Amino acid sequence: MKASRILLTFAYFMILSPVLGAQAPPQNRFLTSREPTPNLGQLKLQLIAYHDCVDDKACYVSDINRQSELAIAYLRQRLAKAKSGEKLAIVLDIDETALSNWEEEKRDDFGYIEKDWNDWVNEKKSPAIAGTLRLYNEALKHGVSVFFITGRANPQEAATSENLKAAGYRDWAGLSLRGPHSAGQPVAEFKSGERQKIVDAGYHIILNVGDQLSDLAGNPHAERSVKLPNPFYYIP
């Protein structure tokens, strides 16, 4: 009996010994470095989630629509104050403003590969950004002229024009692309120069809409400049 009790006590001790007597595991099994920048892979996943989400808040489409509605509201407000004979105009950027290139952005993992981009433009299948198309149609309905100013190159004019029409844009007053003479110009300098040509033709630019600050910078400014969200790429 005594021997059995000793054996049971020994077995009980052996079972509990990892808990009672084993050394505690080290607190820092993984030695990690300090990372001063966000992880690129995680950022890409966040961008995809932002673009694809469908909630009313903090989603790409809802943010686009919010800005588009502000532009439409100002257009209507300005039309109510228009003077007789006044030539009113709005200016629109194209990529990520009038047309979406999301399919190509995802395909190239948010990078810019010139051949892929040119092939995409020539496919002429970028869909309209709905909020911008609503603004466009509202402007045309009230006799306001619409001008496109884009950083696309002149050889892409025909493909760009066909894509715009296929996406639902019709009867614009002007389409300006970058020629060889402006290839080295900063974007803001090129676009402000094109706006100056519109003003020189007697128009009063009441709205300028783009997804980059460089679409909106420089004189002459529109009465209102509206920045659409675009966290997917940056053009200084």
NORMORA-V937136 format. One record per pair of residues at least 6 apart in sequence whose ideal C-beta (glycine too) atoms are under 6 Angstrom apart, sorted by the first residue. I is the first residue (numbers start at 1). GAP is how many residues later the second one is. D is the distance in Angstrom with one decimal. If there is no record, write none. Layout:
i=I gap=GAP d=D
i=I gap=GAP d=D
//
This chain:
i=50 gap=10 d=5.4
i=51 gap=9 d=4.6
i=53 gap=6 d=4.2
i=56 gap=6 d=5.6
i=63 gap=166 d=4.6
i=64 gap=67 d=4.9
i=64 gap=164 d=5.8
i=65 gap=66 d=4.8
i=67 gap=159 d=5.6
i=67 gap=161 d=5.2
i=68 gap=63 d=2.8
i=68 gap=67 d=5.5
i=71 gap=64 d=5.1
i=71 gap=136 d=5.7
i=71 gap=138 d=5.8
i=71 gap=155 d=4.6
i=72 gap=63 d=5.3
i=72 gap=66 d=5.5
i=74 gap=150 d=4.9
i=78 gap=128 d=4.9
i=79 gap=63 d=5.3
i=87 gap=115 d=5.3
i=87 gap=116 d=4.7
i=88 gap=56 d=4.7
i=88 gap=116 d=5.7
i=88 gap=118 d=5.4
i=89 gap=56 d=4.5
i=89 gap=58 d=6.0
i=89 gap=109 d=5.9
i=89 gap=114 d=4.0
i=89 gap=116 d=5.2
i=90 gap=49 d=5.3
i=90 gap=56 d=5.5
i=90 gap=117 d=4.1
i=91 gap=56 d=5.0
i=91 gap=58 d=5.8
i=91 gap=114 d=5.8
i=91 gap=117 d=4.5
i=92 gap=6 d=5.2
i=92 gap=56 d=5.5
i=92 gap=117 d=5.3
i=93 gap=117 d=3.8
i=93 gap=122 d=4.5
i=94 gap=54 d=5.7
i=94 gap=56 d=4.0
i=95 gap=6 d=5.7
i=96 gap=115 d=4.1
i=96 gap=134 d=4.9
i=97 gap=35 d=5.9
i=97 gap=112 d=5.9
i=97 gap=113 d=5.3
i=97 gap=114 d=5.0
i=97 gap=131 d=5.8
i=98 gap=34 d=5.1
i=99 gap=27 d=3.9
i=100 gap=26 d=5.9
i=100 gap=27 d=5.4
i=100 gap=29 d=5.4
i=101 gap=25 d=5.5
i=104 gap=16 d=4.2
i=105 gap=127 d=5.6
i=108 gap=8 d=5.4
i=121 gap=35 d=5.1
i=121 gap=38 d=5.3
i=122 gap=37 d=5.1
i=124 gap=35 d=5.3
i=124 gap=38 d=5.0
i=124 gap=39 d=4.1
i=126 gap=37 d=5.5
i=127 gap=40 d=5.9
i=128 gap=39 d=3.9
i=128 gap=40 d=5.2
i=133 gap=35 d=5.5
i=136 gap=10 d=5.9
i=136 gap=33 d=6.0
i=139 gap=7 d=5.4
i=145 gap=28 d=3.9
i=146 gap=26 d=4.8
i=146 gap=27 d=6.0
i=147 gap=26 d=5.5
i=147 gap=27 d=4.2
i=147 gap=51 d=5.6
i=148 gap=24 d=5.9
i=148 gap=27 d=4.7
i=149 gap=27 d=4.7
i=149 gap=42 d=5.2
i=149 gap=45 d=4.7
i=150 gap=27 d=5.7
i=151 gap=27 d=5.9
i=151 gap=36 d=5.8
i=152 gap=8 d=5.7
i=152 gap=25 d=5.0
i=153 gap=25 d=5.5
i=154 gap=23 d=4.9
i=154 gap=25 d=4.8
i=157 gap=20 d=5.4
i=176 gap=18 d=4.5
i=182 gap=8 d=4.8
i=187 gap=27 d=4.1
i=187 gap=48 d=5.7
i=188 gap=26 d=4.5
i=188 gap=29 d=4.0
i=188 gap=30 d=4.6
i=191 gap=24 d=6.0
i=192 gap=26 d=2.9
i=192 gap=27 d=6.0
i=195 gap=25 d=5.5
i=196 gap=24 d=5.9
i=199 gap=21 d=5.2
i=205 gap=17 d=4.3
i=206 gap=17 d=4.7
i=207 gap=15 d=5.4
i=207 gap=17 d=5.4
i=208 gap=8 d=5.6
i=208 gap=14 d=3.6
i=208 gap=17 d=4.7
i=209 gap=17 d=4.7
i=210 gap=6 d=5.4
i=211 gap=17 d=4.5
i=211 gap=19 d=3.8
i=212 gap=23 d=4.7
i=214 gap=21 d=5.6
i=216 gap=9 d=4.1
//
